[in-house]
């Protein structure tokens, strides 16, 4: 029975895992921060403004996007949502290719 306390070297035992996980954690924290900032902006806008409201977004279920929008400015919000979805897919592919 072989018992060693030293770390064995090999192709799968590199420190790249901690580097990738720290990048993923940073992206996760950034995502939460953006959502919180968005909620605060919407709350302040609803409290101060008495204008009309519009909504738009993209939901991905697997590889299929569902685009939705309602209100007077929904067309612009849908376009912005699609652009952000394409940028996020490109960033995902870029990060995946580097690792």
C-alpha angles and dihedrals in degrees: 000000000000117000120178131171095198121092113252115231119232143131094279099045100073125124093246091102093066091047092052093044091052090052091049091049090051090051091048092051090046090052093051091047092052091050092049092048089050092051091050092049091050092048093049091046092050092048096047103032132066098188132109125293130223132186135195138162151147126241119193117211102182108309093335118096120209111202120196139170142162135186137046096302097038094117092061092045091051091051091049090048092051092048091050091048092052091048091050091051090049091050090048091052091046093051091045092051092051094052 
